[in-house]
């Protein structure tokens, strides 16, 4: 596989002083400069900063204090991204992952009735599992053993799940005793604000405006305030704060209940957290690195183990700080497009995450209807992989369909993965194509069947 190089990227002049940053990040060797890397980091941060507002709004439904989770999101993002930059030397940023935060709130906490402290304990354990998988050959074994159709379907299913949550939070779809769900009151304040946000943010995305999601959140919030649907700021203190961030984060920091998670026996939850994180990271790392021209001649990623280590440490630290799974962000591609090639880009993003802590009070002014459009649009973008699924092959179509639809219909990423694995293995056997199955599929199919028989699927 050939790599993509940035022909517009100018190499530093031969007579440019080689400083500490140049030597540490190999800037000259990679054909980049300090200025280019910093600008790339700013671009990446602006593109993904929406998570600072979306994540706390999702976790608020789990009963977690919104200002504290804003701080946890920023600190966890800074920590994971800093490790990625300093240890792996890649221009990739990390933060609490979209999809997994929804799974954390709506499936684990609300669906299963677990305290958010116990759910954080499960996230921490999944980080430990991911670490152990990284230092052994288990990670490669699982990745190689899972068919492409299931990898693609998991991403698409998560996208629809996230979009459904956005539609629900925005009042566009509501519960109905006869049909389960139906169209909400489109004249309500919630629906009006959400539709406005969809139109405005969709415009920025269509125009490829950098930071379009973040700009959309802010403009939708302003619209909601002007229409009288949400509160106006009462002063500068409601926008910025000089409070010690460790004081702000205290209500959620170190509140994780690891013992409770272990005693509850959260096998399927741990599996979902770990497996989705695994695919999300591999896909993001390869996609962004390919764009930056960082893959070797065989299409492999050098130092992939170090990059995955950053994710596992980020997840463990994030759980301790008070936020769900930390993962690599595909938005890092925006910084790469600006010329970012080294870990200095990531270090810049980490620094901006820390600076953003002063805006913790701002998150309290942003209504759920302002972040609902972001969930819908992110879900839309995650649907793109569906075109690669071979729906003309029924043994591929059925597991893909079940994986995709069971996630939103059961409000559980884990259940969608379970149905996908089981249906793939069984339909291949029934079709006489058992050679397309492998030990990974048989093992997980068996575990899922046992899970449904013993646990009833909960």
C-alpha positions in Angstrom: 0.0 0.0 0.0 1.5 3.4 -1.0 1.5 6.2 1.5 0.1 9.7 0.9 2.6 12.6 1.2 1.9 16.3 1.5 3.6 17.8 -1.5 2.7 21.3 -0.3 4.5 20.9 3.0 7.8 22.8 2.9 10.8 21.4 4.6 12.6 23.7 7.1 15.5 25.6 5.6 18.8 23.8 6.0 20.2 26.6 8.1 17.3 26.7 10.6 18.6 26.2 14.2 17.9 22.7 15.5 16.4 23.2 18.9 15.2 20.9 21.6 11.7 20.6 20.0 13.3 19.8 16.7 15.4 17.0 18.1 12.8 15.6 20.4 10.0 15.4 17.8 12.3 14.9 14.7 10.7 17.9 13.0 13.4 18.3 10.3 13.4 14.6 9.6 9.6 14.7 9.1 9.8 17.8 6.9 7.9 20.1 9.2 8.4 23.1 11.5 7.4 24.2 15.0 5.1 26.8 13.5 3.4 24.3 11.2 2.9 21.8 14.1 1.4 24.4 16.4 -1.0 25.7 13.7 -2.0 22.1 13.0 -2.6 21.5 16.7 -4.8 24.6 16.9 -6.8 23.3 13.9 -7.3 19.9 15.4 -8.4 21.3 18.8 -11.0 23.7 17.2 -12.3 20.8 15.1 -12.8 18.5 18.1 -13.6 21.0 20.9 -17.3 20.2 20.6 -16.7 17.2 22.8 -16.1 19.5 25.7 -19.8 20.5 25.6 -21.3 17.3 24.2 -19.7 14.9 26.7 -20.9 16.7 29.8 -24.4 17.0 28.4 -24.6 13.2 27.8 -23.1 12.4 31.2 -25.6 14.8 32.9 -28.3 12.2 32.0 -26.3 9.7 34.1 -26.6 12.0 37.1 -23.0 13.4 36.9 -22.5 17.1 37.6 -21.9 19.0 34.4 -19.2 21.4 35.4 -17.2 18.6 36.9 -17.5 16.4 33.8 -16.4 19.4 31.6 -13.2 19.6 33.7 -12.8 15.8 33.5 -13.2 15.8 29.8 -10.6 18.5 29.3 -8.1 17.0 31.7 -8.5 13.4 30.4 -8.2 14.7 26.8 -5.1 16.6 27.7 -3.5 13.6 29.5 -4.2 11.1 26.7 -3.2 13.5 24.0 0.0 14.4 25.8 1.1 10.7 26.0 0.3 10.3 22.3 2.5 13.3 21.5 5.4 12.7 23.8 5.5 8.9 23.8 4.3 7.8 20.4 5.2 11.1 18.6 2.0 11.1 16.5 -0.2 14.1 15.6 -3.3 12.4 16.9 -5.5 13.8 19.7 -7.5 11.8 22.2 -10.6 12.6 24.2 -13.7 10.8 25.6 -15.2 8.9 22.7 -18.6 9.6 21.1 -20.7 6.5 21.2 -19.0 5.0 24.2 -20.2 8.0 26.3 -23.7 7.3 25.1 -23.3 3.6 25.8 -22.0 4.5 29.3 -25.0 6.7 30.1 -28.0 5.2 28.3 -27.1 1.5 28.4 -25.0 1.0 31.5 -26.3 3.6 33.9 -29.9 4.3 32.8 -30.6 0.9 31.1 -29.0 -1.4 33.7 -29.6 0.9 36.7 -26.0 0.9 37.7 -24.5 3.9 39.6 -22.2 6.0 37.4 -19.4 5.2 39.9 -19.7 1.5 39.0 -19.8 2.3 35.3 -16.5 4.3 35.7 -15.0 1.2 37.4 -15.9 -0.8 34.3 -14.3 1.8 32.1 -11.1 1.6 34.2 -11.0 -2.2 33.9 -11.5 -2.0 30.2 -8.5 0.3 30.0 -6.5 -2.3 31.9 -7.7 -5.1 29.6 -6.8 -2.9 26.6 -3.3 -2.4 28.0 -2.8 -6.2 28.5 -4.1 -6.8 25.0 -1.6 -4.3 23.6 1.5 -5.8 25.3 0.5 -9.3 24.2 -0.5 -10.7 20.9 -4.2 -10.9 21.8 -4.9 -7.6 20.2 -3.6 -8.7 16.8 -5.4 -12.1 17.2 -8.8 -10.4 17.8 -8.4 -7.8 15.0 -7.4 -10.4 12.5 -10.1 -12.8 13.5 -13.1 -10.4 13.2 -14.5 -10.1 9.7 -14.5 -6.8 8.0 -18.3 -6.7 7.7 -18.6 -6.7 11.5 -16.0 -4.0 11.9 -17.9 -1.8 9.4 -21.3 -2.6 10.9 -20.3 -1.7 14.4 -19.3 1.8 13.4 -22.5 2.3 11.4 -24.7 1.0 14.2 -23.0 3.3 16.7 -23.7 6.2 14.3 -27.4 5.4 14.2 -27.5 4.9 18.0 -25.9 8.4 18.5 -28.2 10.0 16.0 -31.3 8.5 17.7 -30.2 9.9 21.0 -29.7 13.3 19.4 -33.2 13.2 17.9 -34.7 12.2 21.2 -32.8 14.8 23.2 -33.9 17.4 20.7 -37.6 16.5 21.0 -37.9 15.5 17.4 -38.8 11.9 18.4 -40.6 11.0 21.6 -41.9 8.0 23.3 -45.3 6.6 22.3 -47.3 3.9 24.1 -48.6 2.4 20.9 -45.6 2.6 18.5 -42.8 3.0 21.0 -41.5 6.1 19.3 -43.2 8.8 17.2 -42.7 12.3 15.9 -42.5 15.0 18.6 -44.2 18.4 18.7 -42.3 20.3 16.0 -43.6 23.6 17.3 -42.0 23.0 20.7 -39.0 25.1 21.8 -36.8 22.0 21.9 -37.6 20.9 18.3 -37.2 24.5 17.0 -33.8 25.0 18.6 -32.7 21.5 17.4 -33.8 22.1 13.8 -32.1 25.5 13.8 -28.9 23.8 15.0 -29.1 21.1 12.3 -29.5 23.7 9.6 -26.8 26.0 10.8 -24.3 23.3 11.7 -25.1 21.3 8.6 -24.2 24.4 6.6 -20.8 24.7 8.2 -20.1 21.0 7.7 -21.2 21.2 4.0 -18.9 24.2 3.5 -16.1 22.4 5.3 -15.7 25.1 7.8 -13.0 24.2 10.4 -14.6 24.0 13.8 -18.1 23.8 12.3 -19.5 21.6 15.0 -18.2 23.9 17.8 -19.4 27.1 16.0 -22.8 25.3 15.5 -23.1 24.6 19.2 -22.3 28.2 20.1 -24.7 29.8 17.6 -27.5 27.4 18.5 -27.0 28.3 22.2 -27.2 32.0 21.3 -30.4 31.4 19.2 -31.9 29.5 22.2 -31.1 32.4 24.5 -32.5 35.0 22.1 -35.7 33.0 21.7 -36.1 32.8 25.5 -35.7 29.0 25.6 -32.6 29.0 27.8 -31.0 31.4 30.3 -28.7 34.3 29.4 -25.3 34.6 31.1 -25.5 36.7 34.3 -22.0 38.0 34.1 -18.4 37.1 33.2 -18.3 34.5 36.0 -21.0 32.5 34.1 -18.6 32.2 31.2 -15.1 32.0 32.6 -13.7 30.9 35.9 -10.4 31.1 37.8 -11.4 28.4 40.2 -8.9 25.7 40.8 -9.7 22.9 38.2 -9.0 20.3 40.9 -11.8 21.8 43.0 -14.2 21.7 40.0 -13.4 18.1 39.1 -13.6 16.9 42.7 -17.2 15.6 42.6 -16.3 13.0 40.0 -12.6 12.5 40.4 -11.5 9.2 42.0 -15.2 8.2 42.5 -14.9 5.1 40.3 -16.0 1.8 42.0 -13.8 -0.9 40.6 -14.8 -3.5 43.2 -18.5 -2.9 42.4 -17.8 -3.4 38.7 -15.9 -6.7 39.3 -18.6 -8.0 41.7 -21.4 -7.2 39.2 -19.8 -9.3 36.5 -19.9 -6.8 33.7 -18.4 -9.2 31.0 -20.6 -7.9 28.1 -20.1 -4.3 29.1 -16.3 -4.7 29.4 -16.3 -6.5 26.0 -18.2 -3.7 24.4 -16.0 -0.9 25.9 -12.8 -2.8 24.9 -13.9 -4.0 21.4 -15.4 -0.7 20.2 -12.3 1.2 21.6 -10.1 -1.3 19.8 -11.7 -0.8 16.4 -12.1 2.9 16.9 -8.4 3.4 17.6 -7.1 1.1 14.9 -9.4 2.8 12.3 -8.5 6.3 13.4 -4.7 5.6 13.7 -4.5 4.1 10.2 -6.8 6.7 8.6 -5.0 9.7 10.0 -1.5 8.2 9.6 -2.2 7.3 6.0 -3.2 11.0 5.3 0.0 12.2 7.0 2.1 9.7 5.1 3.3 8.0 8.2 2.6 4.4 7.2 5.5 2.2 6.0 5.7 0.6 2.6 3.6 -2.3 3.7 0.8 -0.1 5.0 1.6 -0.7 8.6 1.9 1.9 11.3 5.3 2.1 13.0 5.1 2.5 16.8 1.5 1.3 16.7 2.0 -0.3 20.1 3.0 3.0 21.6 -0.1 4.7 20.1 -2.4 2.1 21.6 -0.6 2.5 24.9 -1.6 6.1 24.9 -5.2 5.1 24.5 -5.2 2.5 27.3 -3.4 4.9 29.8 -5.8 7.7 28.7 -8.8 5.5 29.4 -7.6 4.4 32.8 -6.7 8.0 33.7 -10.0 9.3 32.3 -12.0 6.8 34.4 -10.1 8.0 37.5 -10.8 11.6 36.5 -14.5 10.9 36.0 -15.2 10.4 32.3 -15.9 7.4 30.0 -13.4 5.8 27.5 -10.7 8.0 26.0 -10.0 7.2 22.4 -8.3 8.6 19.3 -10.2 11.2 17.3 -10.6 11.1 13.6 -10.8 14.9 13.7 -7.0 14.8 14.0 -7.1 14.5 10.2 -7.9 18.2 10.1 -4.6 19.0 11.7 -2.7 16.6 9.5 -4.3 18.4 6.5 -2.7 21.6 7.8 0.8 19.9 7.8 0.9 18.3 11.3 3.2 15.2 11.2 4.6 14.8 14.7 3.7 14.7 18.4 4.2 18.4 18.7 0.8 18.8 17.1 -0.7 16.6 19.8 1.1 18.4 22.6 -0.4 21.7 21.3 -3.9 20.1 21.5 -3.2 18.9 25.0 -2.2 22.4 26.0 -5.4 23.9 24.6 -7.4 21.3 26.5 -5.9 22.6 29.7 -6.5 26.3 28.7 -10.1 25.4 28.0 -10.6 24.7 31.7 -11.3 28.3 32.4 -14.5 28.0 30.4 -16.0 25.4 32.6 -19.0 27.6 33.6 -19.9 28.1 30.0 -21.1 24.5 29.7 -23.9 25.2 32.1 -25.4 27.7 29.7 -25.5 25.3 26.7 -28.8 23.5 26.5 -29.1 19.8 25.4 -30.9 21.0 22.3 -27.7 22.8 21.2 -25.7 19.5 21.4 -28.5 17.3 19.9 -27.7 18.4 16.3 -24.1 17.4 16.9 -25.1 13.9 17.8 -27.3 13.7 14.7 -24.6 15.0 12.4 -21.8 12.8 13.9 -24.1 9.8 13.5 -24.6 10.9 9.8 -20.9 10.9 9.2 -20.4 7.5 10.8 -22.9 6.1 8.4 -20.4 6.4 5.5 -18.9 3.0 5.9 -22.3 1.3 5.1 -21.4 1.5 1.3 -18.6 -1.0 1.8 -20.9 -3.7 3.2 -21.7 -6.5 0.7 -25.5 -6.6 1.0 -25.7 -8.8 -2.1 -24.3 -11.6 0.0 -27.0 -12.7 2.5 -24.4 -14.2 4.8 -22.8 -10.8 5.1 -26.1 -8.8 4.9 -27.9 -10.5 7.9 -25.2 -10.0 10.5 -24.6 -6.5 9.2 -28.3 -5.6 9.5 -28.6 -7.1 13.0 -25.5 -5.4 14.2 -26.7 -2.0 13.0 -30.4 -2.1 14.0 -30.0 -3.8 17.3 -27.8 -1.0 18.7 -30.5 1.7 18.5 -33.4 -0.6 19.1 -32.0 -2.1 22.3 -30.1 1.1 23.3 -27.0 -1.0 23.6 -23.8 -1.2 21.6 -23.0 -4.5 23.4 -26.2 -6.2 22.3 -25.7 -5.1 18.7 -22.2 -6.6 18.7 -23.6 -9.8 20.3 -26.2 -10.2 17.6 -23.7 -9.5 14.9 -21.2 -12.1 16.1 -23.8 -14.8 16.7 -25.6 -14.3 13.4 -22.4 -14.2 11.4 -21.1 -17.5 12.8 -24.4 -19.3 12.6 -25.4 -18.2 9.1 -22.0 -19.1 7.7 -22.4 -22.6 9.2 -25.9 -23.0 7.8 -24.7 -21.8 4.3 -21.9 -24.4 4.3 -19.3 -21.7 4.5 -17.8 -22.7 7.8 -14.3 -22.1 6.6 -15.0 -18.4 6.8 -15.4 -18.7 10.6 -12.5 -18.9 12.9 -11.6 -19.4 16.6 -12.3 -15.8 17.5 -15.8 -16.0 16.1 -16.6 -19.3 17.7 -15.3 -18.2 21.1 -17.2 -14.9 21.2 -20.3 -16.5 19.8 -20.2 -19.1 22.6 -19.7 -16.4 25.2 -22.6 -14.4 23.9 -24.9 -17.3 23.9 -23.9 -18.1 27.5 -24.5 -14.5 28.4 -28.0 -14.5 27.0 -28.9 -17.9 28.5 -27.6 -17.1 32.0 -28.1 -13.3 32.1 -31.2 -13.0 30.0 -29.5 -10.5 27.8 -29.2 -7.7 30.4 
